[in-house]
Amino acid sequence: MGRKVAVYEMRRDGWRSYFELHVHPTVKSMRKTLAEDPFFNSDGLDTTDGCVCPVSTMDTKTGERDGLFAYMHLNEEHLGVGIVSHECLHVALAHERMTMFGMRYGDECGKDEERLAYLLTDIIRGVYDILYEHGHIKPDSGRAKE
């Protein structure tokens, strides 16, 4: 029997919202899961090595958003810093779209861009902490080729 997908709820200090990190054992199993998701646009799936799916879910009791804003899908065959940081940027942008309406990015670095840069750093640090802590990668493996 093959290994299962590991799912982690990514809540960081001070965050009111969160995303789920899904770590698949292989790229094949990740792509299969994405292909079976009726909400995922599977165009280009045969070349997908990581993926972020923005989501907005509601608490059925209160009618309020419950804080989940994205699902990140990674696989143990492609956990280099390039793919992980690429997907983390998609998570940061999903956060901005879902929770920070009216963000402004201009020609110069302003407070919104600075906030996004700190958010991205926190997301990448959190994802790598989880990947190391649960044995998906070893220290320094993020420097390996994609």
C-alpha positions as CSV (number, residue, x, y, z in Angstrom):
1,M,0.0,0.0,0.0
2,G,1.4,3.4,-1.0
3,R,2.0,6.3,1.3
4,K,-0.8,8.7,1.9
5,V,-1.1,12.5,1.4
6,A,-0.1,14.4,4.5
7,V,-2.3,17.4,5.2
8,Y,-1.2,20.3,7.5
9,E,-3.3,23.3,8.6
10,M,-1.0,26.3,8.2
11,R,-1.7,28.8,10.9
12,R,1.1,31.2,11.8
13,D,1.4,33.5,14.8
14,G,-1.0,36.4,14.3
15,W,-2.9,35.0,11.4
16,R,-6.7,35.1,11.5
17,S,-6.8,33.0,8.3
18,Y,-5.1,29.8,7.2
19,F,-4.3,27.5,4.3
20,E,-3.9,23.8,4.0
21,L,-0.6,22.3,2.8
22,H,-1.1,18.9,1.1
23,V,2.2,17.0,0.6
24,H,1.8,14.1,-1.8
25,P,4.4,11.2,-2.0
26,T,4.7,11.5,-5.8
27,V,4.0,14.0,-8.6
28,K,1.7,11.3,-10.1
29,S,-0.5,11.0,-7.0
30,M,-0.7,14.8,-6.7
31,R,-1.7,15.2,-10.4
32,K,-4.3,12.4,-9.9
33,T,-5.8,14.2,-6.9
34,L,-6.0,17.5,-8.8
35,A,-7.5,15.8,-11.9
36,E,-10.3,14.4,-9.7
37,D,-11.1,17.8,-8.1
38,P,-14.2,19.1,-9.9
39,F,-13.2,22.7,-9.1
40,F,-9.6,22.5,-10.4
41,N,-8.9,23.5,-14.0
42,S,-6.7,20.7,-15.2
43,D,-5.3,22.5,-18.3
44,G,-1.5,21.9,-18.3
45,L,-1.8,19.3,-15.4
46,D,0.8,17.0,-17.1
47,T,3.5,19.6,-16.3
48,T,2.3,20.7,-12.9
49,D,4.9,20.1,-10.1
50,G,3.0,22.1,-7.5
51,C,-0.2,24.0,-7.2
52,V,-2.2,26.4,-5.2
53,C,-6.0,26.5,-5.3
54,P,-7.6,29.6,-3.7
55,V,-10.8,28.8,-1.8
56,S,-13.4,30.7,0.2
57,T,-15.4,28.6,2.7
58,M,-18.2,29.6,4.9
59,D,-19.2,28.5,8.4
60,T,-22.6,27.1,7.9
61,K,-23.7,28.1,11.4
62,T,-22.6,31.8,11.3
63,G,-22.5,32.5,7.5
64,E,-19.0,34.0,8.0
65,R,-15.9,32.9,6.1
66,D,-14.1,30.4,8.3
67,G,-10.6,31.6,7.4
68,L,-9.5,28.9,4.9
69,F,-8.2,30.8,1.9
70,A,-6.2,28.2,-0.1
71,Y,-5.0,24.7,-0.6
72,M,-1.3,24.2,-1.5
73,H,-0.4,20.9,-3.2
74,L,3.3,19.8,-3.3
75,N,4.9,16.4,-3.9
76,E,8.0,14.9,-2.4
77,E,9.6,14.5,-5.8
78,H,9.7,18.3,-6.4
79,L,10.5,20.1,-3.1
80,G,13.3,22.4,-4.2
81,V,13.3,26.0,-3.1
82,G,12.2,27.1,-6.6
83,I,8.9,25.2,-6.7
84,V,8.2,25.7,-3.0
85,S,8.8,29.5,-3.1
86,H,6.8,29.8,-6.4
87,E,3.8,28.1,-4.7
88,C,4.2,30.2,-1.6
89,L,3.9,33.3,-3.7
90,H,0.6,32.0,-5.0
91,V,-0.5,31.4,-1.4
92,A,0.5,35.0,-0.5
93,L,-1.4,36.4,-3.4
94,A,-4.5,34.2,-2.6
95,H,-4.3,35.6,0.9
96,E,-4.2,39.2,-0.4
97,R,-7.1,38.5,-2.8
98,M,-9.3,36.8,-0.2
99,T,-8.5,38.8,3.0
100,M,-6.9,42.1,2.0
101,F,-9.4,43.7,-0.4
102,G,-8.2,47.0,-1.9
103,M,-4.4,46.2,-1.8
104,R,-2.3,48.6,-3.8
105,Y,1.0,47.8,-5.6
106,G,2.6,50.7,-7.5
107,D,5.8,51.7,-9.0
108,E,7.5,52.1,-5.6
109,C,7.6,49.8,-2.6
110,G,4.7,50.9,-0.4
111,K,3.2,49.4,2.8
112,D,1.1,46.8,0.8
113,E,4.1,45.5,-1.0
114,E,6.2,45.5,2.2
115,R,3.4,43.6,4.0
116,L,3.3,41.1,1.1
117,A,7.0,40.6,1.3
118,Y,6.9,39.8,5.1
119,L,3.8,37.5,4.5
120,L,5.7,35.6,1.8
121,T,8.7,35.2,4.1
122,D,6.5,33.9,6.9
123,I,4.7,31.5,4.5
124,I,7.9,30.0,3.1
125,R,9.4,29.7,6.6
126,G,6.2,27.9,7.8
127,V,6.1,25.5,4.8
128,Y,9.7,24.6,5.1
129,D,9.4,24.1,8.9
130,I,6.5,21.6,8.3
131,L,8.4,19.8,5.5
132,Y,11.5,19.4,7.7
133,E,9.5,18.6,10.9
134,H,7.6,15.8,9.3
135,G,10.5,14.3,7.3
136,H,9.4,15.2,3.8
137,I,12.8,16.8,3.2
138,K,16.1,17.0,5.0
139,P,17.9,20.2,6.0
140,D,19.7,21.8,2.9
141,S,17.6,19.7,0.5
142,G,15.9,23.0,-0.6
143,R,19.1,23.9,-2.4
144,A,18.9,20.8,-4.6
145,K,17.9,21.0,-8.2
146,E,14.2,21.1,-9.0
